[in-house]
Amino acid sequence: MNMKGVLLYNISADKLKKIRVILLRLGMQGRVVTEAEFSLPVGKLAGVEGLSPAETAQENAGEPFREEMLVMCDLPSPVFSAFLNALRQNRCPVALKAVLTETNASWSSVRLHRELAAEHEAMKQAAKSVHGK
């Protein structure tokens, strides 16, 4: 059984309170992922059945990350949009966001963070080149 909700990583206490209210209003679950769980498959954290343990130790290598990150799991499109709008309206910015997919479900949180951080940096660089600064 898949969780319909959001995995929450490194969210500050104040922001976490706001996000929990948003989740409650939308009838969604929120699950805080602890640093000790960062090496588990993201899909396993979301309740996806039949996943083997996360990849190799090499893919989990490196320091645990400190940035905030959200992983949205099995959200219908209207709920997904409402959640993102509510984050904006409540001034709860989280730069690193992902949707759980078949591909990333087997990744550890560490690997997902690494991929998202690289993507985010590439988008910032592209925006700089487009806007001239």
Phi and psi restraints in degrees (value plus and minus 20) as a CYANA .aco file:
   2 ASN   PHI    -102.3   -62.3
   2 ASN   PSI     123.1   163.1
   3 MET   PHI     -92.6   -52.6
   3 MET   PSI     115.4   155.4
   4 LYS   PHI    -122.0   -82.0
   4 LYS   PSI      78.1   118.1
   5 GLY   PHI     152.3   192.3
   5 GLY   PSI    -169.2  -129.2
   6 VAL   PHI    -155.1  -115.1
   6 VAL   PSI     113.5   153.5
   7 LEU   PHI    -107.6   -67.6
   7 LEU   PSI     112.2   152.2
   8 LEU   PHI    -136.8   -96.8
   8 LEU   PSI     106.3   146.3
   9 TYR   PHI    -141.2  -101.2
   9 TYR   PSI     106.9   146.9
  10 ASN   PHI      34.8    74.8
  10 ASN   PSI      14.9    54.9
  11 ILE   PHI    -105.1   -65.1
  11 ILE   PSI     111.3   151.3
  12 SER   PHI     -82.9   -42.9
  12 SER   PSI     135.4   175.4
  13 ALA   PHI     -76.7   -36.7
  13 ALA   PSI     -65.4   -25.4
  14 ASP   PHI     -83.6   -43.6
  14 ASP   PSI     -65.7   -25.7
  15 LYS   PHI     -87.7   -47.7
  15 LYS   PSI     -56.5   -16.5
  16 LEU   PHI     -81.3   -41.3
  16 LEU   PSI     -60.7   -20.7
  17 LYS   PHI     -79.0   -39.0
  17 LYS   PSI     -66.8   -26.8
  18 LYS   PHI     -82.9   -42.9
  18 LYS   PSI     -64.0   -24.0
  19 ILE   PHI     -85.9   -45.9
  19 ILE   PSI     -58.4   -18.4
  20 ARG   PHI     -83.0   -43.0
  20 ARG   PSI     -57.1   -17.1
  21 VAL   PHI     -84.3   -44.3
  21 VAL   PSI     -64.3   -24.3
  22 ILE   PHI     -79.2   -39.2
  22 ILE   PSI     -68.3   -28.3
  23 LEU   PHI     -80.2   -40.2
  23 LEU   PSI     -63.8   -23.8
  24 LEU   PHI     -81.0   -41.0
  24 LEU   PSI     -66.1   -26.1
  25 ARG   PHI     -79.6   -39.6
  25 ARG   PSI     -54.7   -14.7
  26 LEU   PHI    -111.2   -71.2
  26 LEU   PSI     -18.8    21.2
  27 GLY   PHI      50.1    90.1
  27 GLY   PSI      12.4    52.4
  28 MET   PHI    -132.8   -92.8
  28 MET   PSI     141.5   181.5
  29 GLN   PHI    -114.1   -74.1
  29 GLN   PSI     133.0   173.0
  30 GLY   PHI    -149.1  -109.1
  30 GLY   PSI     117.1   157.1
  31 ARG   PHI    -150.2  -110.2
  31 ARG   PSI      98.6   138.6
  32 VAL   PHI     -97.2   -57.2
  32 VAL   PSI     105.7   145.7
  33 VAL   PHI    -116.0   -76.0
  33 VAL   PSI     106.4   146.4
  34 THR   PHI    -107.1   -67.1
  34 THR   PSI     138.5   178.5
  35 GLU   PHI     -76.0   -36.0
  35 GLU   PSI     -54.4   -14.4
  36 ALA   PHI     -84.1   -44.1
  36 ALA   PSI     -40.8    -0.8
  37 GLU   PHI    -116.3   -76.3
  37 GLU   PSI     -21.6    18.4
  38 PHE   PHI     -79.9   -39.9
  38 PHE   PSI     -44.7    -4.7
  39 SER   PHI    -108.1   -68.1
  39 SER   PSI     -28.5    11.5
  40 LEU   PHI     -96.5   -56.5
  40 LEU   PSI     134.8   174.8
  41 PRO   PHI     -81.2   -41.2
  41 PRO   PSI     117.8   157.8
  42 VAL   PHI     -77.8   -37.8
  42 VAL   PSI     -60.6   -20.6
  43 GLY   PHI     -81.4   -41.4
  43 GLY   PSI     -57.1   -17.1
  44 LYS   PHI     -82.8   -42.8
  44 LYS   PSI     -59.9   -19.9
  45 LEU   PHI     -83.4   -43.4
  45 LEU   PSI     -48.1    -8.1
  46 ALA   PHI    -112.8   -72.8
  46 ALA   PSI     -15.9    24.1
  47 GLY   PHI      67.0   107.0
  47 GLY   PSI      -6.0    34.0
  48 VAL   PHI     -91.6   -51.6
  48 VAL   PSI     109.1   149.1
  49 GLU   PHI    -101.1   -61.1
  49 GLU   PSI     132.8   172.8
  50 GLY   PHI      58.8    98.8
  50 GLY   PSI      -3.3    36.7
  51 LEU   PHI    -109.5   -69.5
  51 LEU   PSI     117.1   157.1
  52 SER   PHI    -100.1   -60.1
  52 SER   PSI     146.1   186.1
  53 PRO   PHI     -74.0   -34.0
  53 PRO   PSI     134.8   174.8
  54 ALA   PHI     -74.0   -34.0
  54 ALA   PSI     141.2   181.2
  55 GLU   PHI     -68.7   -28.7
  55 GLU   PSI    -168.6  -128.6
  56 THR   PHI    -100.1   -60.1
  56 THR   PSI     140.9   180.9
  57 ALA   PHI     -79.4   -39.4
  57 ALA   PSI     -51.3   -11.3
  58 GLN   PHI     -81.2   -41.2
  58 GLN   PSI     -59.7   -19.7
  59 GLU   PHI     -90.5   -50.5
  59 GLU   PSI     -40.2    -0.2
  60 ASN   PHI    -117.9   -77.9
  60 ASN   PSI     -18.5    21.5
  61 ALA   PHI     -86.0   -46.0
  61 ALA   PSI     136.4   176.4
  62 GLY   PHI      87.6   127.6
  62 GLY   PSI     151.4   191.4
  63 GLU   PHI     -89.8   -49.8
  63 GLU   PSI     125.3   165.3
  64 PRO   PHI     -80.7   -40.7
  64 PRO   PSI     125.1   165.1
  65 PHE   PHI    -102.0   -62.0
  65 PHE   PSI     137.4   177.4
  66 ARG   PHI    -134.3   -94.3
  66 ARG   PSI     -34.0     6.0
  67 GLU   PHI     -88.0   -48.0
  67 GLU   PSI     132.8   172.8
  68 GLU   PHI     -91.7   -51.7
  68 GLU   PSI     125.1   165.1
  69 MET   PHI    -172.2  -132.2
  69 MET   PSI     123.2   163.2
  70 LEU   PHI    -143.5  -103.5
  70 LEU   PSI     119.7   159.7
  71 VAL   PHI    -144.8  -104.8
  71 VAL   PSI      97.0   137.0
  72 MET   PHI    -111.3   -71.3
  72 MET   PSI     109.9   149.9
  73 CYS   PHI    -140.5  -100.5
  73 CYS   PSI      97.2   137.2
  74 ASP   PHI      38.3    78.3
  74 ASP   PSI      21.1    61.1
  75 LEU   PHI    -114.0   -74.0
  75 LEU   PSI     109.4   149.4
  76 PRO   PHI     -81.6   -41.6
  76 PRO   PSI     130.1   170.1
  77 SER   PHI     -70.1   -30.1
  77 SER   PSI     -66.7   -26.7
  78 PRO   PHI     -84.0   -44.0
  78 PRO   PSI     -56.2   -16.2
  79 VAL   PHI     -90.4   -50.4
  79 VAL   PSI     -60.8   -20.8
  80 PHE   PHI     -76.8   -36.8
  80 PHE   PSI     -70.5   -30.5
  81 SER   PHI     -83.2   -43.2
  81 SER   PSI     -63.0   -23.0
  82 ALA   PHI     -82.7   -42.7
  82 ALA   PSI     -59.2   -19.2
  83 PHE   PHI     -84.0   -44.0
  83 PHE   PSI     -68.7   -28.7
  84 LEU   PHI     -82.9   -42.9
  84 LEU   PSI     -60.0   -20.0
  85 ASN   PHI     -83.5   -43.5
  85 ASN   PSI     -62.2   -22.2
  86 ALA   PHI     -84.8   -44.8
  86 ALA   PSI     -57.2   -17.2
  87 LEU   PHI     -79.5   -39.5
  87 LEU   PSI     -65.2   -25.2
  88 ARG   PHI     -83.8   -43.8
  88 ARG   PSI     -69.2   -29.2
  89 GLN   PHI     -81.7   -41.7
  89 GLN   PSI     -52.9   -12.9
  90 ASN   PHI    -114.6   -74.6
  90 ASN   PSI      -9.1    30.9
  91 ARG   PHI      31.5    71.5
  91 ARG   PSI      36.1    76.1
  92 CYS   PHI    -139.8   -99.8
  92 CYS   PSI      47.0    87.0
  93 PRO   PHI     -90.4   -50.4
  93 PRO   PSI     114.7   154.7
  94 VAL   PHI    -154.7  -114.7
  94 VAL   PSI      93.3   133.3
  95 ALA   PHI     -87.7   -47.7
  95 ALA   PSI     -58.9   -18.9
  96 LEU   PHI    -118.9   -78.9
  96 LEU   PSI      88.5   128.5
  97 LYS   PHI    -151.4  -111.4
  97 LYS   PSI     124.4   164.4
  98 ALA   PHI    -162.8  -122.8
  98 ALA   PSI     141.6   181.6
  99 VAL   PHI    -129.5   -89.5
  99 VAL   PSI     115.2   155.2
 100 LEU   PHI     -85.6   -45.6
 100 LEU   PSI     107.3   147.3
 101 THR   PHI    -147.3  -107.3
 101 THR   PSI     150.6   190.6
 102 GLU   PHI     -79.5   -39.5
 102 GLU   PSI     -56.6   -16.6
 103 THR   PHI     -88.7   -48.7
 103 THR   PSI     -72.1   -32.1
 104 ASN   PHI    -104.7   -64.7
 104 ASN   PSI     -26.3    13.7
 105 ALA   PHI     -81.4   -41.4
 105 ALA   PSI     -50.8   -10.8
 106 SER   PHI    -108.4   -68.4
 106 SER   PSI     -28.2    11.8
 107 TRP   PHI     -96.7   -56.7
 107 TRP   PSI     132.0   172.0
 108 SER   PHI     -96.3   -56.3
 108 SER   PSI     142.9   182.9
 109 SER   PHI     -80.8   -40.8
 109 SER   PSI     -54.8   -14.8
 110 VAL   PHI     -81.8   -41.8
 110 VAL   PSI     -67.0   -27.0
 111 ARG   PHI     -86.5   -46.5
 111 ARG   PSI     -63.1   -23.1
 112 LEU   PHI     -79.8   -39.8
 112 LEU   PSI     -63.8   -23.8
 113 HIS   PHI     -79.8   -39.8
 113 HIS   PSI     -64.8   -24.8
 114 ARG   PHI     -79.5   -39.5
 114 ARG   PSI     -64.7   -24.7
 115 GLU   PHI     -84.7   -44.7
 115 GLU   PSI     -65.5   -25.5
 116 LEU   PHI     -85.0   -45.0
 116 LEU   PSI     -62.0   -22.0
 117 ALA   PHI     -82.5   -42.5
 117 ALA   PSI     -61.3   -21.3
 118 ALA   PHI     -85.4   -45.4
 118 ALA   PSI     -62.4   -22.4
 119 GLU   PHI     -82.3   -42.3
 119 GLU   PSI     -64.7   -24.7
 120 HIS   PHI     -81.6   -41.6
 120 HIS   PSI     -63.7   -23.7
 121 GLU   PHI     -84.7   -44.7
 121 GLU   PSI     -61.7   -21.7
 122 ALA   PHI     -82.5   -42.5
 122 ALA   PSI     -59.9   -19.9
 123 MET   PHI     -86.8   -46.8
 123 MET   PSI     -59.6   -19.6
 124 LYS   PHI     -83.0   -43.0
 124 LYS   PSI     -62.2   -22.2
 125 GLN   PHI     -85.4   -45.4
 125 GLN   PSI     -61.2   -21.2
 126 ALA   PHI     -83.3   -43.3
 126 ALA   PSI     -61.0   -21.0
 127 ALA   PHI     -84.1   -44.1
 127 ALA   PSI     -58.7   -18.7
 128 LYS   PHI     -82.1   -42.1
 128 LYS   PSI     -65.1   -25.1
 129 SER   PHI     -89.2   -49.2
 129 SER   PSI     -53.4   -13.4
 130 VAL   PHI     -91.4   -51.4
 130 VAL   PSI     -60.4   -20.4
 131 HIS   PHI    -112.7   -72.7
 131 HIS   PSI     -17.3    22.7
 132 GLY   PHI      60.2   100.2
 132 GLY   PSI     -14.2    25.8
